[in-house]
């Protein structure tokens, strides 16, 4: 009887420990979700208001001139209003893309040839940038990961390297090395670089270091990269120096999280 109660008590303690572990993970996920919710609220109250305000202003000017029978500036007003609509549409699409990363349904773990994945990503970007950039692959391995998620990360890192480049010929070198129980994939570019004080901030959602008239985009690309890396059980870090390019290091576990579909938050 004593032995029975001992084992039952031990089983109870193990279950309680597992429950506490699960509760801590849920609390961490909730805190992360609350942070994202606060950022979305900021976007709704700030970033989305700017293009809406511009659209309203230029349509108001067009309405005023129409009432006065003046038509010379209407084309300019409508052009700026359309630009505001495009900016708002891009922002909304990026928000939706970011939120979809929480959906685990299509993120299956499978054997993935990084050479093929990167070549596919490069082909996609050719449609936007043509042949003005070069991607050099250094005999990449085949790893166990989610190709759908990893493609999102790779496309955003390549696009970032091409966009923030003033050389006239962006070059991105992609290599991988096995370090302990992880694969570390390095994306090295010859871009403008990032000052040390901003190297952590660039991974925050909708964080921009340059005005939109200098470099296009909404500032969500690197935030998506970090979210993808975390979903895959890994991390992403940055080594950079202004004027000397950047190297993004993506560390992924050789053995991915258990199960075929990843949870919404790790």
NORKACOR-V178533 format. One record per backbone hydrogen bond with DSSP energy under -1.0 kcal/mol. CO is the residue of the C=O (numbers start at 1). NH is the residue of the N-H. Records with the same first field share a line. If there is no record, write none. Layout:
# NORKACOR-V178533
CO->NH + NH
This chain:
# NORKACOR-V178533
1->5
2->6
3->7
4->8
5->9
6->10
7->11
8->12
9->13
10->14
11->15
12->16
13->17
14->18
15->19
16->20
17->21
18->22
19->23
20->24
21->25
22->26
23->27
24->28
25->29
26->30
27->31
28->32
29->33
30->34
31->35
32->36
33->37
34->38
35->39
36->40
37->41
38->42
39->43
40->44
41->45
42->46
43->48
46->50
48->52
49->53
50->54
51->55
52->56
53->57
54->58
55->59
56->60
57->61
58->62
59->63
60->64
61->65
62->66
63->67
64->68
65->70
73->77
74->78
75->79
76->80
77->81
78->82
79->83
80->84
81->85
82->86
83->87
84->88
85->89
86->90
87->91
88->92
89->93
90->94
91->95
92->96
93->97
94->98
95->99
96->100
99->102
100->103
104->107
110->145
112->143
113->117
114->118
115->119
116->120
117->121
118->122
119->123
120->124
121->125
122->126
125->128 + 129
126->130
129->132
134->172
136->174
141->114
143->112
145->110
146->150
147->151
148->152
149->153
150->154
151->155
152->156
153->157
154->158
155->159
156->160
157->161
158->162
159->163
160->164
163->165
164->192
170->134
172->136
173->188
174->138
175->186
177->184
179->182
181->254
182->179
183->252
184->177
185->250
186->175
187->248
188->173
192->243
195->198
196->199
198->202
200->203
201->204
204->207
211->214 + 215
219->206 + 207
220->224
221->225
222->226
223->227
224->228
225->229
226->230
227->231
228->232
229->234
230->233
235->251
237->249
239->247
241->244
245->241
246->189
247->239
248->187
249->237
250->185
251->235
252->183
260->109
